[in-house]
Amino acid sequence: MILEHSAKPAEDLEDVRKIRFFFRGDTDVVPCLVSWEALDRLEGGKAADRAERLNRFEKHRSAIEVAARRKFDASEREVVVEASDVLQAAREG
């Protein structure tokens, strides 16, 4: 399945400390998660609030999406992007 960027806005999920974002698949929307820890490690410190977390997500969205696509392609049904995934994708450009 080919995953395309979705215009659906990201959601901050405080109860699980992750940001949910979406791809458009061939026939449906594919939800993915990125941990707050991943965003914090990319920026070198904790985000102060929801707005800052969402801004960090948008700033690093390209690398996060690369990491999510890799995990999806590796047949992981529920895609949860962790800090190591994003840092690797960011290093590779």
TORZAKE-658731 format. One line per 8 residues: their letters; for each residue x, y, z of N, C-alpha, C. Coordinates in Angstrom, 3 decimals. Layout:
% TORZAKE-658731
A> X:Y:Z:X:Y:Z:X:Y:Z ~ ...
% end
This chain:
% TORZAKE-658731
MILEHSAK> 0.837:-1.173:0.000:0.000:0.000:0.000:0.887:1.243:0.000 ~ 0.520:2.203:-0.806:1.245:3.465:-0.847:0.589:4.431:0.131 ~ 1.406:5.030:0.988:0.902:5.993:1.962:1.223:7.406:1.505 ~ 0.230:8.243:1.524:0.382:9.647:1.141:0.098:10.532:2.351 ~ 0.703:11.693:2.357:0.466:12.679:3.415:-1.021:12.999:3.492 ~ -1.549:13.087:4.695:-2.953:13.435:4.900:-3.051:14.853:5.450 ~ -4.027:15.589:4.981:-4.259:16.945:5.481:-5.017:16.940:6.805 ~ -5.453:15.767:7.243:-6.169:15.670:8.519:-5.220:16.123:9.633
PAEDLEDV> -5.671:17.027:10.509:-4.760:17.556:11.535:-4.314:16.510:12.553 ~ -3.105:16.706:13.054:-2.575:15.825:14.097:-3.313:16.083:15.404 ~ -3.315:15.070:16.272:-4.004:15.152:17.560:-3.027:14.843:18.686 ~ -3.045:15.652:19.736:-2.217:15.416:20.911:-2.995:14.534:21.882 ~ -2.460:13.349:22.192:-3.137:12.390:23.066:-2.422:12.356:24.415 ~ -2.881:13.177:25.335:-2.211:13.290:26.626:-2.217:11.993:27.416 ~ -3.276:11.202:27.306:-3.385:9.977:28.107:-2.314:8.939:27.760 ~ -1.815:8.953:26.518:-0.779:7.996:26.116:0.543:8.672:25.748
RKIRFFFR> 0.587:10.007:25.892:1.793:10.794:25.639:2.335:10.585:24.224 ~ 1.405:10.705:23.259:1.764:10.559:21.849:0.961:11.543:21.007 ~ 1.458:11.795:19.800:0.744:12.574:18.800:0.228:11.590:17.761 ~ -1.069:11.656:17.450:-1.636:10.818:16.387:-1.655:11.649:15.115 ~ -1.169:11.042:14.030:-1.218:11.685:12.715:-1.674:10.643:11.715 ~ -1.923:11.074:10.501:-2.601:10.202:9.547:-1.937:10.235:8.175 ~ -2.038:9.098:7.490:-1.701:8.969:6.077:-2.964:8.579:5.330 ~ -3.014:8.909:4.067:-4.057:8.378:3.192:-3.485:7.138:2.539
GDTDVVPC> -4.180:6.015:2.706:-3.768:4.781:2.059:-4.522:4.609:0.755 ~ -4.443:3.428:0.171:-5.129:3.151:-1.088:-6.638:3.305:-0.959 ~ -7.175:2.837:0.151:-8.632:2.860:0.307:-9.100:3.449:1.632 ~ -8.173:3.798:2.502:-8.579:4.287:3.814:-7.542:5.221:4.415 ~ -7.845:5.700:5.610:-6.923:6.545:6.360:-6.170:5.656:7.342 ~ -4.851:5.826:7.415:-4.004:5.014:8.282:-3.515:5.881:9.438 ~ -3.968:5.599:10.669:-3.484:6.368:11.811:-2.100:5.885:12.256 ~ -1.275:6.810:12.693:0.051:6.506:13.215:0.259:7.331:14.481
LVSWEALD> 1.208:6.927:15.290:1.526:7.645:16.518:3.013:7.950:16.573 ~ 3.358:9.099:17.148:4.754:9.413:17.455:4.803:9.801:18.929 ~ 5.783:9.276:19.633:5.867:9.520:21.072:6.317:10.945:21.373 ~ 5.850:11.437:22.502:6.320:12.748:22.971:7.833:12.703:23.165 ~ 8.345:11.552:23.618:9.787:11.422:23.838:10.561:11.677:22.538 ~ 10.039:11.171:21.425:10.713:11.397:20.145:10.796:12.885:19.844 ~ 9.706:13.594:20.052:9.704:15.038:19.801:10.640:15.764:20.754 ~ 10.654:15.348:22.015:11.535:15.967:23.003:12.998:15.747:22.647
RLEGGKAA> 13.340:14.548:22.201:14.738:14.254:21.850:15.172:15.019:20.612 ~ 14.271:15.217:19.678:14.617:16.002:18.492:14.928:17.458:18.843 ~ 14.256:17.964:19.864:14.426:19.364:20.250:15.352:19.547:21.453 ~ 15.765:18.469:22.096:16.694:18.572:23.209:16.075:19.011:24.529 ~ 14.779:18.801:24.703:14.117:19.143:25.960:12.622:18.935:25.849 ~ 11.962:18.956:26.996:10.520:18.722:27.032:9.735:19.923:26.513 ~ 8.663:19.638:25.821:7.746:20.682:25.361:6.954:21.204:26.557 ~ 6.670:22.486:26.541:5.963:23.117:27.659:4.480:22.798:27.668
DRAERLNR> 3.894:22.604:26.475:2.442:22.418:26.411:2.034:21.787:25.094 ~ 0.743:21.597:24.949:0.165:20.969:23.750:0.570:21.709:22.479 ~ 0.466:23.023:22.492:0.793:23.819:21.300:2.247:23.603:20.883 ~ 3.143:23.568:21.841:4.555:23.359:21.515:4.785:21.955:20.961 ~ 4.102:20.948:21.528:4.246:19.572:20.999:3.780:19.509:19.538 ~ 2.640:20.119:19.253:2.129:20.093:17.878:3.038:20.873:16.935 ~ 3.616:21.972:17.397:4.571:22.725:16.577:5.812:21.888:16.288 ~ 6.288:21.174:17.303:7.450:20.299:17.101:7.117:19.203:16.099
FEKHRSAI> 5.921:18.644:16.211:5.509:17.620:15.256:5.562:18.171:13.835 ~ 4.972:19.338:13.616:4.964:19.929:12.266:6.377:20.240:11.786 ~ 7.225:20.722:12.674:8.614:21.049:12.311:9.365:19.813:11.819 ~ 9.116:18.677:12.443:9.845:17.443:12.128:8.989:16.423:11.380 ~ 7.885:16.876:10.852:6.929:15.957:10.226:7.547:15.114:9.116 ~ 8.398:15.699:8.305:8.996:14.932:7.197:9.757:13.718:7.702 ~ 10.617:13.905:8.703:11.397:12.787:9.243:10.486:11.783:9.949 ~ 9.470:12.285:10.638:8.523:11.404:11.329:7.771:10.549:10.316
EVAARRKF> 7.348:11.156:9.209:6.631:10.399:8.181:7.530:9.370:7.505 ~ 8.801:9.703:7.296:9.737:8.729:6.725:9.837:7.517:7.657 ~ 10.005:7.780:8.952:10.110:6.691:9.926:8.829:5.864:9.966 ~ 7.680:6.519:9.910:6.396:5.807:9.943:6.221:4.934:8.700 ~ 6.588:5.454:7.537:6.473:4.649:6.309:7.352:3.408:6.392 ~ 8.567:3.570:6.915:9.468:2.415:7.055:8.841:1.353:7.948 ~ 8.285:1.783:9.066:7.681:0.820:9.990:6.451:0.165:9.359 ~ 5.666:0.923:8.633:4.499:0.362:7.963:4.940:-0.643:6.908
DASEREVV> 5.961:-0.288:6.123:6.465:-1.183:5.080:7.041:-2.470:5.665 ~ 7.472:-2.408:6.908:8.015:-3.601:7.578:6.886:-4.457:8.155 ~ 5.667:-4.185:7.715:4.479:-4.954:8.080:4.020:-4.755:9.520 ~ 4.388:-3.647:10.109:3.876:-3.348:11.433:2.488:-2.749:11.254 ~ 1.498:-3.397:11.784:0.112:-2.947:11.588:-0.188:-1.661:12.333 ~ 0.197:-1.605:13.608:0.008:-0.365:14.356:1.345:0.357:14.349 ~ 1.399:1.478:13.675:2.658:2.195:13.543:2.805:3.164:14.706 ~ 3.813:2.898:15.546:4.178:3.799:16.637:5.633:4.186:16.416
VEASDVLQ> 5.866:5.441:16.133:7.203:5.945:15.857:7.823:6.387:17.178 ~ 8.971:5.808:17.497:9.684:6.143:18.729:10.876:7.040:18.405 ~ 11.525:7.515:19.443:12.628:8.461:19.284:13.714:7.916:18.359 ~ 14.095:6.668:18.530:15.175:6.099:17.709:14.803:6.074:16.226 ~ 13.532:5.836:15.917:13.083:5.811:14.525:13.227:7.189:13.876 ~ 12.799:8.211:14.608:12.833:9.573:14.062:14.258:10.075:13.958 ~ 15.071:9.800:14.972:16.463:10.250:14.927:17.207:9.623:13.763 ~ 16.946:8.351:13.487:17.579:7.700:12.344:17.117:8.342:11.041
AAREG> 15.834:8.568:10.892:15.300:9.180:9.670:15.831:10.603:9.495 ~ 15.950:11.344:10.578:16.450:12.729:10.507:17.924:12.735:10.087 ~ 18.724:11.792:10.606:20.136:11.715:10.236:20.302:11.387:8.756 ~ 19.427:10.556:8.247:19.540:10.107:6.857:18.982:11.131:5.873 ~ 18.351:12.169:6.396:17.872:13.251:5.545:16.533:13.004:5.006
% end
